[in-house]
């Protein structure tokens, strides 16, 4: 089970980085767009950033639960 959990955590960690990069990409793209177009990109960036935060919290919860189980 430990090996499987480590694999899951690695995937979730990668997801955090991908969601954060997607957010940054959208935010940077929005800067160059005219009003009316930029808002959609800003919203997408905010959604991606929220997704990254949710994944990061999930990783932390799993790690805390995993450490508690081994004490």
mmCIF file of the N, C-alpha and C atoms, coordinates in Angstrom:
data_MODEL
# 
_entry.id   MODEL 
# 
loop_
_atom_site.group_PDB 
_atom_site.id 
_atom_site.type_symbol 
_atom_site.label_atom_id 
_atom_site.label_alt_id 
_atom_site.label_comp_id 
_atom_site.label_asym_id 
_atom_site.label_entity_id 
_atom_site.label_seq_id 
_atom_site.pdbx_PDB_ins_code 
_atom_site.Cartn_x 
_atom_site.Cartn_y 
_atom_site.Cartn_z 
_atom_site.occupancy 
_atom_site.B_iso_or_equiv 
_atom_site.pdbx_formal_charge 
_atom_site.auth_seq_id 
_atom_site.auth_comp_id 
_atom_site.auth_asym_id 
_atom_site.auth_atom_id 
_atom_site.pdbx_PDB_model_num 
ATOM 1   N N  . UNK A 1 1  ? 0.817   -1.194 0.000   1.00 0.00 ? 1  UNK A N  1 
ATOM 2   C CA . UNK A 1 1  ? 0.000   0.000  0.000   1.00 0.00 ? 1  UNK A CA 1 
ATOM 3   C C  . UNK A 1 1  ? 0.861   1.259  0.000   1.00 0.00 ? 1  UNK A C  1 
ATOM 4   N N  . UNK A 1 2  ? 1.966   1.219  0.716   1.00 0.00 ? 2  UNK A N  1 
ATOM 5   C CA . UNK A 1 2  ? 2.863   2.376  0.800   1.00 0.00 ? 2  UNK A CA 1 
ATOM 6   C C  . UNK A 1 2  ? 3.365   2.803  -0.576  1.00 0.00 ? 2  UNK A C  1 
ATOM 7   N N  . UNK A 1 3  ? 3.759   1.854  -1.408  1.00 0.00 ? 3  UNK A N  1 
ATOM 8   C CA . UNK A 1 3  ? 4.262   2.167  -2.746  1.00 0.00 ? 3  UNK A CA 1 
ATOM 9   C C  . UNK A 1 3  ? 3.159   2.781  -3.588  1.00 0.00 ? 3  UNK A C  1 
ATOM 10  N N  . UNK A 1 4  ? 1.959   2.232  -3.505  1.00 0.00 ? 4  UNK A N  1 
ATOM 11  C CA . UNK A 1 4  ? 0.828   2.776  -4.256  1.00 0.00 ? 4  UNK A CA 1 
ATOM 12  C C  . UNK A 1 4  ? 0.523   4.205  -3.816  1.00 0.00 ? 4  UNK A C  1 
ATOM 13  N N  . UNK A 1 5  ? 0.548   4.452  -2.526  1.00 0.00 ? 5  UNK A N  1 
ATOM 14  C CA . UNK A 1 5  ? 0.266   5.789  -1.999  1.00 0.00 ? 5  UNK A CA 1 
ATOM 15  C C  . UNK A 1 5  ? 1.318   6.782  -2.475  1.00 0.00 ? 5  UNK A C  1 
ATOM 16  N N  . UNK A 1 6  ? 2.567   6.358  -2.500  1.00 0.00 ? 6  UNK A N  1 
ATOM 17  C CA . UNK A 1 6  ? 3.636   7.238  -2.977  1.00 0.00 ? 6  UNK A CA 1 
ATOM 18  C C  . UNK A 1 6  ? 3.413   7.605  -4.441  1.00 0.00 ? 6  UNK A C  1 
ATOM 19  N N  . UNK A 1 7  ? 2.976   6.642  -5.239  1.00 0.00 ? 7  UNK A N  1 
ATOM 20  C CA . UNK A 1 7  ? 2.687   6.906  -6.646  1.00 0.00 ? 7  UNK A CA 1 
ATOM 21  C C  . UNK A 1 7  ? 1.548   7.894  -6.812  1.00 0.00 ? 7  UNK A C  1 
ATOM 22  N N  . UNK A 1 8  ? 0.525   7.743  -6.000  1.00 0.00 ? 8  UNK A N  1 
ATOM 23  C CA . UNK A 1 8  ? -0.614  8.665  -6.046  1.00 0.00 ? 8  UNK A CA 1 
ATOM 24  C C  . UNK A 1 8  ? -0.172  10.075 -5.666  1.00 0.00 ? 8  UNK A C  1 
ATOM 25  N N  . UNK A 1 9  ? 0.642   10.181 -4.627  1.00 0.00 ? 9  UNK A N  1 
ATOM 26  C CA . UNK A 1 9  ? 1.130   11.492 -4.207  1.00 0.00 ? 9  UNK A CA 1 
ATOM 27  C C  . UNK A 1 9  ? 1.995   12.148 -5.275  1.00 0.00 ? 9  UNK A C  1 
ATOM 28  N N  . UNK A 1 10 ? 2.796   11.367 -5.967  1.00 0.00 ? 10 UNK A N  1 
ATOM 29  C CA . UNK A 1 10 ? 3.622   11.914 -7.050  1.00 0.00 ? 10 UNK A CA 1 
ATOM 30  C C  . UNK A 1 10 ? 2.741   12.477 -8.162  1.00 0.00 ? 10 UNK A C  1 
ATOM 31  N N  . UNK A 1 11 ? 1.693   11.749 -8.512  1.00 0.00 ? 11 UNK A N  1 
ATOM 32  C CA . UNK A 1 11 ? 0.780   12.223 -9.557  1.00 0.00 ? 11 UNK A CA 1 
ATOM 33  C C  . UNK A 1 11 ? 0.077   13.502 -9.113  1.00 0.00 ? 11 UNK A C  1 
ATOM 34  N N  . UNK A 1 12 ? -0.391  13.517 -7.874  1.00 0.00 ? 12 UNK A N  1 
ATOM 35  C CA . UNK A 1 12 ? -1.054  14.716 -7.360  1.00 0.00 ? 12 UNK A CA 1 
ATOM 36  C C  . UNK A 1 12 ? -0.099  15.904 -7.313  1.00 0.00 ? 12 UNK A C  1 
ATOM 37  N N  . UNK A 1 13 ? 1.147   15.676 -6.921  1.00 0.00 ? 13 UNK A N  1 
ATOM 38  C CA . UNK A 1 13 ? 2.150   16.748 -6.925  1.00 0.00 ? 13 UNK A CA 1 
ATOM 39  C C  . UNK A 1 13 ? 2.367   17.287 -8.336  1.00 0.00 ? 13 UNK A C  1 
ATOM 40  N N  . UNK A 1 14 ? 2.440   16.398 -9.306  1.00 0.00 ? 14 UNK A N  1 
ATOM 41  C CA . UNK A 1 14 ? 2.577   16.830 -10.699 1.00 0.00 ? 14 UNK A CA 1 
ATOM 42  C C  . UNK A 1 14 ? 1.363   17.643 -11.128 1.00 0.00 ? 14 UNK A C  1 
ATOM 43  N N  . UNK A 1 15 ? 0.184   17.207 -10.711 1.00 0.00 ? 15 UNK A N  1 
ATOM 44  C CA . UNK A 1 15 ? -1.032  17.943 -11.045 1.00 0.00 ? 15 UNK A CA 1 
ATOM 45  C C  . UNK A 1 15 ? -1.002  19.360 -10.479 1.00 0.00 ? 15 UNK A C  1 
ATOM 46  N N  . UNK A 1 16 ? -0.504  19.505 -9.252  1.00 0.00 ? 16 UNK A N  1 
ATOM 47  C CA . UNK A 1 16 ? -0.390  20.836 -8.658  1.00 0.00 ? 16 UNK A CA 1 
ATOM 48  C C  . UNK A 1 16 ? 0.460   21.720 -9.558  1.00 0.00 ? 16 UNK A C  1 
ATOM 49  N N  . UNK A 1 17 ? 1.607   21.203 -9.965  1.00 0.00 ? 17 UNK A N  1 
ATOM 50  C CA . UNK A 1 17 ? 2.505   22.002 -10.825 1.00 0.00 ? 17 UNK A CA 1 
ATOM 51  C C  . UNK A 1 17 ? 1.853   22.321 -12.164 1.00 0.00 ? 17 UNK A C  1 
ATOM 52  N N  . UNK A 1 18 ? 1.157   21.373 -12.783 1.00 0.00 ? 18 UNK A N  1 
ATOM 53  C CA . UNK A 1 18 ? 0.500   21.607 -14.075 1.00 0.00 ? 18 UNK A CA 1 
ATOM 54  C C  . UNK A 1 18 ? -0.615  22.639 -13.950 1.00 0.00 ? 18 UNK A C  1 
ATOM 55  N N  . UNK A 1 19 ? -1.442  22.527 -12.915 1.00 0.00 ? 19 UNK A N  1 
ATOM 56  C CA . UNK A 1 19 ? -2.529  23.494 -12.722 1.00 0.00 ? 19 UNK A CA 1 
ATOM 57  C C  . UNK A 1 19 ? -1.951  24.882 -12.477 1.00 0.00 ? 19 UNK A C  1 
ATOM 58  N N  . UNK A 1 20 ? -0.877  24.983 -11.696 1.00 0.00 ? 20 UNK A N  1 
ATOM 59  C CA . UNK A 1 20 ? -0.251  26.283 -11.449 1.00 0.00 ? 20 UNK A CA 1 
ATOM 60  C C  . UNK A 1 20 ? 0.311   26.872 -12.736 1.00 0.00 ? 20 UNK A C  1 
ATOM 61  N N  . UNK A 1 21 ? 0.945   26.034 -13.551 1.00 0.00 ? 21 UNK A N  1 
ATOM 62  C CA . UNK A 1 21 ? 1.485   26.521 -14.814 1.00 0.00 ? 21 UNK A CA 1 
ATOM 63  C C  . UNK A 1 21 ? 0.375   26.966 -15.745 1.00 0.00 ? 21 UNK A C  1 
ATOM 64  N N  . UNK A 1 22 ? -0.721  26.234 -15.772 1.00 0.00 ? 22 UNK A N  1 
ATOM 65  C CA . UNK A 1 22 ? -1.868  26.626 -16.595 1.00 0.00 ? 22 UNK A CA 1 
ATOM 66  C C  . UNK A 1 22 ? -2.405  27.981 -16.138 1.00 0.00 ? 22 UNK A C  1 
ATOM 67  N N  . UNK A 1 23 ? -2.474  28.196 -14.825 1.00 0.00 ? 23 UNK A N  1 
ATOM 68  C CA . UNK A 1 23 ? -2.952  29.477 -14.293 1.00 0.00 ? 23 UNK A CA 1 
ATOM 69  C C  . UNK A 1 23 ? -2.038  30.619 -14.723 1.00 0.00 ? 23 UNK A C  1 
ATOM 70  N N  . UNK A 1 24 ? -0.750  30.423 -14.589 1.00 0.00 ? 24 UNK A N  1 
ATOM 71  C CA . UNK A 1 24 ? 0.221   31.459 -14.968 1.00 0.00 ? 24 UNK A CA 1 
ATOM 72  C C  . UNK A 1 24 ? 0.119   31.753 -16.465 1.00 0.00 ? 24 UNK A C  1 
ATOM 73  N N  . UNK A 1 25 ? 0.003   30.719 -17.270 1.00 0.00 ? 25 UNK A N  1 
ATOM 74  C CA . UNK A 1 25 ? -0.103  30.895 -18.718 1.00 0.00 ? 25 UNK A CA 1 
ATOM 75  C C  . UNK A 1 25 ? -1.331  31.727 -19.077 1.00 0.00 ? 25 UNK A C  1 
ATOM 76  N N  . UNK A 1 26 ? -2.465  31.406 -18.466 1.00 0.00 ? 26 UNK A N  1 
ATOM 77  C CA . UNK A 1 26 ? -3.693  32.164 -18.726 1.00 0.00 ? 26 UNK A CA 1 
ATOM 78  C C  . UNK A 1 26 ? -3.561  33.613 -18.268 1.00 0.00 ? 26 UNK A C  1 
ATOM 79  N N  . UNK A 1 27 ? -2.988  33.806 -17.089 1.00 0.00 ? 27 UNK A N  1 
ATOM 80  C CA . UNK A 1 27 ? -2.826  35.163 -16.568 1.00 0.00 ? 27 UNK A CA 1 
ATOM 81  C C  . UNK A 1 27 ? -1.907  35.991 -17.457 1.00 0.00 ? 27 UNK A C  1 
ATOM 82  N N  . UNK A 1 28 ? -0.842  35.404 -17.938 1.00 0.00 ? 28 UNK A N  1 
ATOM 83  C CA . UNK A 1 28 ? 0.076   36.127 -18.816 1.00 0.00 ? 28 UNK A CA 1 
ATOM 84  C C  . UNK A 1 28 ? -0.576  36.422 -20.165 1.00 0.00 ? 28 UNK A C  1 
ATOM 85  N N  . UNK A 1 29 ? -1.344  35.491 -20.688 1.00 0.00 ? 29 UNK A N  1 
ATOM 86  C CA . UNK A 1 29 ? -2.037  35.702 -21.958 1.00 0.00 ? 29 UNK A CA 1 
ATOM 87  C C  . UNK A 1 29 ? -3.065  36.816 -21.814 1.00 0.00 ? 29 UNK A C  1 
ATOM 88  N N  . UNK A 1 30 ? -3.747  36.882 -20.682 1.00 0.00 ? 30 UNK A N  1 
ATOM 89  C CA . UNK A 1 30 ? -4.797  37.879 -20.468 1.00 0.00 ? 30 UNK A CA 1 
ATOM 90  C C  . UNK A 1 30 ? -4.251  39.305 -20.518 1.00 0.00 ? 30 UNK A C  1 
ATOM 91  N N  . UNK A 1 31 ? -3.020  39.483 -20.070 1.00 0.00 ? 31 UNK A N  1 
ATOM 92  C CA . UNK A 1 31 ? -2.429  40.820 -20.025 1.00 0.00 ? 31 UNK A CA 1 
ATOM 93  C C  . UNK A 1 31 ? -2.407  41.458 -21.408 1.00 0.00 ? 31 UNK A C  1 
ATOM 94  N N  . UNK A 1 32 ? -2.173  40.657 -22.437 1.00 0.00 ? 32 UNK A N  1 
ATOM 95  C CA . UNK A 1 32 ? -2.021  41.178 -23.792 1.00 0.00 ? 32 UNK A CA 1 
ATOM 96  C C  . UNK A 1 32 ? -3.339  41.302 -24.558 1.00 0.00 ? 32 UNK A C  1 
ATOM 97  N N  . UNK A 1 33 ? -4.429  40.892 -23.954 1.00 0.00 ? 33 UNK A N  1 
ATOM 98  C CA . UNK A 1 33 ? -5.713  40.878 -24.655 1.00 0.00 ? 33 UNK A CA 1 
ATOM 99  C C  . UNK A 1 33 ? -6.533  42.132 -24.350 1.00 0.00 ? 33 UNK A C  1 
ATOM 100 N N  . UNK A 1 34 ? -7.401  42.491 -25.279 1.00 0.00 ? 34 UNK A N  1 
ATOM 101 C CA . UNK A 1 34 ? -8.259  43.656 -25.043 1.00 0.00 ? 34 UNK A CA 1 
ATOM 102 C C  . UNK A 1 34 ? -9.372  43.323 -24.040 1.00 0.00 ? 34 UNK A C  1 
ATOM 103 N N  . UNK A 1 35 ? -9.915  44.382 -23.445 1.00 0.00 ? 35 UNK A N  1 
ATOM 104 C CA . UNK A 1 35 ? -11.046 44.227 -22.537 1.00 0.00 ? 35 UNK A CA 1 
ATOM 105 C C  . UNK A 1 35 ? -12.163 43.517 -23.298 1.00 0.00 ? 35 UNK A C  1 
ATOM 106 N N  . UNK A 1 36 ? -12.796 42.607 -22.641 1.00 0.00 ? 36 UNK A N  1 
ATOM 107 C CA . UNK A 1 36 ? -13.833 41.806 -23.280 1.00 0.00 ? 36 UNK A CA 1 
ATOM 108 C C  . UNK A 1 36 ? -13.336 40.406 -23.601 1.00 0.00 ? 36 UNK A C  1 
ATOM 109 N N  . UNK A 1 37 ? -12.046 40.287 -23.873 1.00 0.00 ? 37 UNK A N  1 
ATOM 110 C CA . UNK A 1 37 ? -11.435 38.976 -24.100 1.00 0.00 ? 37 UNK A CA 1 
ATOM 111 C C  . UNK A 1 37 ? -10.616 38.532 -22.892 1.00 0.00 ? 37 UNK A C  1 
ATOM 112 N N  . UNK A 1 38 ? -9.978  39.512 -22.248 1.00 0.00 ? 38 UNK A N  1 
ATOM 113 C CA . UNK A 1 38 ? -9.075  39.163 -21.144 1.00 0.00 ? 38 UNK A CA 1 
ATOM 114 C C  . UNK A 1 38 ? -9.807  38.561 -19.958 1.00 0.00 ? 38 UNK A C  1 
ATOM 115 N N  . UNK A 1 39 ? -11.058 38.957 -19.740 1.00 0.00 ? 39 UNK A N  1 
ATOM 116 C CA . UNK A 1 39 ? -11.787 38.476 -18.563 1.00 0.00 ? 39 UNK A CA 1 
ATOM 117 C C  . UNK A 1 39 ? -11.961 36.962 -18.577 1.00 0.00 ? 39 UNK A C  1 
ATOM 118 N N  . UNK A 1 40 ? -12.219 36.392 -19.737 1.00 0.00 ? 40 UNK A N  1 
ATOM 119 C CA . UNK A 1 40 ? -12.353 34.937 -19.840 1.00 0.00 ? 40 UNK A CA 1 
ATOM 120 C C  . UNK A 1 40 ? -11.054 34.233 -19.480 1.00 0.00 ? 40 UNK A C  1 
ATOM 121 N N  . UNK A 1 41 ? -9.936  34.780 -19.944 1.00 0.00 ? 41 UNK A N  1 
ATOM 122 C CA . UNK A 1 41 ? -8.634  34.197 -19.640 1.00 0.00 ? 41 UNK A CA 1 
ATOM 123 C C  . UNK A 1 41 ? -8.288  34.364 -18.162 1.00 0.00 ? 41 UNK A C  1 
ATOM 124 N N  . UNK A 1 42 ? -8.657  35.521 -17.595 1.00 0.00 ? 42 UNK A N  1 
ATOM 125 C CA . UNK A 1 42 ? -8.419  35.733 -16.170 1.00 0.00 ? 42 UNK A CA 1 
ATOM 126 C C  . UNK A 1 42 ? -9.245  34.751 -15.340 1.00 0.00 ? 42 UNK A C  1 
ATOM 127 N N  . UNK A 1 43 ? -10.486 34.530 -15.753 1.00 0.00 ? 43 UNK A N  1 
ATOM 128 C CA . UNK A 1 43 ? -11.332 33.579 -15.048 1.00 0.00 ? 43 UNK A CA 1 
ATOM 129 C C  . UNK A 1 43 ? -10.758 32.171 -15.145 1.00 0.00 ? 43 UNK A C  1 
ATOM 130 N N  . UNK A 1 44 ? -10.300 31.786 -16.341 1.00 0.00 ? 44 UNK A N  1 
ATOM 131 C CA . UNK A 1 44 ? -9.685  30.464 -16.492 1.00 0.00 ? 44 UNK A CA 1 
ATOM 132 C C  . UNK A 1 44 ? -8.463  30.329 -15.590 1.00 0.00 ? 44 UNK A C  1 
ATOM 133 N N  . UNK A 1 45 ? -7.655  31.380 -15.537 1.00 0.00 ? 45 UNK A N  1 
ATOM 134 C CA . UNK A 1 45 ? -6.484  31.360 -14.666 1.00 0.00 ? 45 UNK A CA 1 
ATOM 135 C C  . UNK A 1 45 ? -6.869  31.188 -13.211 1.00 0.00 ? 45 UNK A C  1 
ATOM 136 N N  . UNK A 1 46 ? -7.923  31.873 -12.793 1.00 0.00 ? 46 UNK A N  1 
ATOM 137 C CA . UNK A 1 46 ? -8.381  31.762 -11.408 1.00 0.00 ? 46 UNK A CA 1 
ATOM 138 C C  . UNK A 1 46 ? -8.891  30.351 -11.109 1.00 0.00 ? 46 UNK A C  1 
ATOM 139 N N  . UNK A 1 47 ? -9.604  29.772 -12.056 1.00 0.00 ? 47 UNK A N  1 
ATOM 140 C CA . UNK A 1 47 ? -10.112 28.407 -11.877 1.00 0.00 ? 47 UNK A CA 1 
ATOM 141 C C  . UNK A 1 47 ? -8.943  27.426 -11.779 1.00 0.00 ? 47 UNK A C  1 
ATOM 142 N N  . UNK A 1 48 ? -7.945  27.586 -12.647 1.00 0.00 ? 48 UNK A N  1 
ATOM 143 C CA . UNK A 1 48 ? -6.783  26.695 -12.618 1.00 0.00 ? 48 UNK A CA 1 
ATOM 144 C C  . UNK A 1 48 ? -6.015  26.849 -11.308 1.00 0.00 ? 48 UNK A C  1 
ATOM 145 N N  . UNK A 1 49 ? -5.879  28.080 -10.838 1.00 0.00 ? 49 UNK A N  1 
ATOM 146 C CA . UNK A 1 49 ? -5.166  28.317 -9.581  1.00 0.00 ? 49 UNK A CA 1 
ATOM 147 C C  . UNK A 1 49 ? -5.936  27.671 -8.419  1.00 0.00 ? 49 UNK A C  1 
ATOM 148 N N  . UNK A 1 50 ? -7.257  27.794 -8.429  1.00 0.00 ? 50 UNK A N  1 
ATOM 149 C CA . UNK A 1 50 ? -8.065  27.155 -7.400  1.00 0.00 ? 50 UNK A CA 1 
ATOM 150 C C  . UNK A 1 50 ? -7.891  25.637 -7.442  1.00 0.00 ? 50 UNK A C  1 
ATOM 151 N N  . UNK A 1 51 ? -7.841  25.075 -8.646  1.00 0.00 ? 51 UNK A N  1 
ATOM 152 C CA . UNK A 1 51 ? -7.651  23.627 -8.805  1.00 0.00 ? 51 UNK A CA 1 
ATOM 153 C C  . UNK A 1 51 ? -6.294  23.219 -8.242  1.00 0.00 ? 51 UNK A C  1 
ATOM 154 N N  . UNK A 1 52 ? -5.265  24.022 -8.492  1.00 0.00 ? 52 UNK A N  1 
ATOM 155 C CA . UNK A 1 52 ? -3.927  23.735 -7.951  1.00 0.00 ? 52 UNK A CA 1 
ATOM 156 C C  . UNK A 1 52 ? -3.962  23.741 -6.425  1.00 0.00 ? 52 UNK A C  1 
ATOM 157 N N  . UNK A 1 53 ? -4.646  24.722 -5.850  1.00 0.00 ? 53 UNK A N  1 
ATOM 158 C CA . UNK A 1 53 ? -4.736  24.805 -4.392  1.00 0.00 ? 53 UNK A CA 1 
ATOM 159 C C  . UNK A 1 53 ? -5.480  23.606 -3.815  1.00 0.00 ? 53 UNK A C  1 
ATOM 160 N N  . UNK A 1 54 ? -6.550  23.175 -4.476  1.00 0.00 ? 54 UNK A N  1 
ATOM 161 C CA . UNK A 1 54 ? -7.292  22.006 -3.999  1.00 0.00 ? 54 UNK A CA 1 
ATOM 162 C C  . UNK A 1 54 ? -6.421  20.753 -4.039  1.00 0.00 ? 54 UNK A C  1 
ATOM 163 N N  . UNK A 1 55 ? -5.660  20.591 -5.117  1.00 0.00 ? 55 UNK A N  1 
ATOM 164 C CA . UNK A 1 55 ? -4.767  19.432 -5.214  1.00 0.00 ? 55 UNK A CA 1 
ATOM 165 C C  . UNK A 1 55 ? -3.692  19.499 -4.135  1.00 0.00 ? 55 UNK A C  1 
ATOM 166 N N  . UNK A 1 56 ? -3.146  20.697 -3.896  1.00 0.00 ? 56 UNK A N  1 
ATOM 167 C CA . UNK A 1 56 ? -2.106  20.850 -2.877  1.00 0.00 ? 56 UNK A CA 1 
ATOM 168 C C  . UNK A 1 56 ? -2.655  20.493 -1.496  1.00 0.00 ? 56 UNK A C  1 
ATOM 169 N N  . UNK A 1 57 ? -3.884  20.938 -1.196  1.00 0.00 ? 57 UNK A N  1 
ATOM 170 C CA . UNK A 1 57 ? -4.492  20.593 0.097   1.00 0.00 ? 57 UNK A CA 1 
ATOM 171 C C  . UNK A 1 57 ? -4.722  19.088 0.198   1.00 0.00 ? 57 UNK A C  1 
ATOM 172 N N  . UNK A 1 58 ? -5.156  18.477 -0.886  1.00 0.00 ? 58 UNK A N  1 
ATOM 173 C CA . UNK A 1 58 ? -5.375  17.034 -0.889  1.00 0.00 ? 58 UNK A CA 1 
ATOM 174 C C  . UNK A 1 58 ? -4.073  16.283 -0.635  1.00 0.00 ? 58 UNK A C  1 
ATOM 175 N N  . UNK A 1 59 ? -2.996  16.708 -1.283  1.00 0.00 ? 59 UNK A N  1 
ATOM 176 C CA . UNK A 1 59 ? -1.687  16.087 -1.067  1.00 0.00 ? 59 UNK A CA 1 
ATOM 177 C C  . UNK A 1 59 ? -1.304  16.193 0.402   1.00 0.00 ? 59 UNK A C  1 
ATOM 178 N N  . UNK A 1 60 ? -1.487  17.375 0.979   1.00 0.00 ? 60 UNK A N  1 
ATOM 179 C CA . UNK A 1 60 ? -1.128  17.571 2.381   1.00 0.00 ? 60 UNK A CA 1 
ATOM 180 C C  . UNK A 1 60 ? -1.974  16.697 3.296   1.00 0.00 ? 60 UNK A C  1 
ATOM 181 N N  . UNK A 1 61 ? -3.263  16.605 3.026   1.00 0.00 ? 61 UNK A N  1 
ATOM 182 C CA . UNK A 1 61 ? -4.138  15.763 3.846   1.00 0.00 ? 61 UNK A CA 1 
ATOM 183 C C  . UNK A 1 61 ? -3.729  14.298 3.760   1.00 0.00 ? 61 UNK A C  1 
ATOM 184 N N  . UNK A 1 62 ? -3.420  13.825 2.568   1.00 0.00 ? 62 UNK A N  1 
ATOM 185 C CA . UNK A 1 62 ? -3.020  12.431 2.398   1.00 0.00 ? 62 UNK A CA 1 
ATOM 186 C C  . UNK A 1 62 ? -1.707  12.175 3.107   1.00 0.00 ? 62 UNK A C  1 
ATOM 187 N N  . UNK A 1 63 ? -0.770  13.107 2.988   1.00 0.00 ? 63 UNK A N  1 
ATOM 188 C CA . UNK A 1 63 ? 0.517   12.944 3.670   1.00 0.00 ? 63 UNK A CA 1 
ATOM 189 C C  . UNK A 1 63 ? 0.340   12.923 5.181   1.00 0.00 ? 63 UNK A C  1 
ATOM 190 N N  . UNK A 1 64 ? -0.479  13.804 5.708   1.00 0.00 ? 64 UNK A N  1 
ATOM 191 C CA . UNK A 1 64 ? -0.718  13.824 7.151   1.00 0.00 ? 64 UNK A CA 1 
ATOM 192 C C  . UNK A 1 64 ? -1.379  12.542 7.601   1.00 0.00 ? 64 UNK A C  1 
ATOM 193 N N  . UNK A 1 65 ? -2.356  12.072 6.836   1.00 0.00 ? 65 UNK A N  1 
ATOM 194 C CA . UNK A 1 65 ? -3.028  10.812 7.171   1.00 0.00 ? 65 UNK A CA 1 
ATOM 195 C C  . UNK A 1 65 ? -2.093  9.628  7.082   1.00 0.00 ? 65 UNK A C  1 
ATOM 196 N N  . UNK A 1 66 ? -1.215  9.660  6.104   1.00 0.00 ? 66 UNK A N  1 
ATOM 197 C CA . UNK A 1 66 ? -0.253  8.581  5.905   1.00 0.00 ? 66 UNK A CA 1 
ATOM 198 C C  . UNK A 1 66 ? 0.757   8.569  7.049   1.00 0.00 ? 66 UNK A C  1 
ATOM 199 N N  . UNK A 1 67 ? 1.207   9.745  7.486   1.00 0.00 ? 67 UNK A N  1 
ATOM 200 C CA . UNK A 1 67 ? 2.165   9.805  8.604   1.00 0.00 ? 67 UNK A CA 1 
ATOM 201 C C  . UNK A 1 67 ? 1.496   9.380  9.904   1.00 0.00 ? 67 UNK A C  1 
ATOM 202 N N  . UNK A 1 68 ? 0.248   9.753  10.095  1.00 0.00 ? 68 UNK A N  1 
ATOM 203 C CA . UNK A 1 68 ? -0.485  9.367  11.315  1.00 0.00 ? 68 UNK A CA 1 
ATOM 204 C C  . UNK A 1 68 ? -0.672  7.861  11.390  1.00 0.00 ? 68 UNK A C  1 
ATOM 205 N N  . UNK A 1 69 ? -0.902  7.245  10.241  1.00 0.00 ? 69 UNK A N  1 
ATOM 206 C CA . UNK A 1 69 ? -1.138  5.794  10.202  1.00 0.00 ? 69 UNK A CA 1 
ATOM 207 C C  . UNK A 1 69 ? 0.122   5.021  10.541  1.00 0.00 ? 69 UNK A C  1 
ATOM 208 N N  . UNK A 1 70 ? 1.300   5.624  10.341  1.00 0.00 ? 70 UNK A N  1 
ATOM 209 C CA . UNK A 1 70 ? 2.560   4.917  10.586  1.00 0.00 ? 70 UNK A CA 1 
ATOM 210 C C  . UNK A 1 70 ? 3.153   5.215  11.956  1.00 0.00 ? 70 UNK A C  1 
ATOM 211 N N  . UNK A 1 71 ? 2.434   5.919  12.797  1.00 0.00 ? 71 UNK A N  1 
ATOM 212 C CA . UNK A 1 71 ? 2.971   6.242  14.139  1.00 0.00 ? 71 UNK A CA 1 
ATOM 213 C C  . UNK A 1 71 ? 2.595   5.200  15.135  1.00 0.00 ? 71 UNK A C  1 
# 
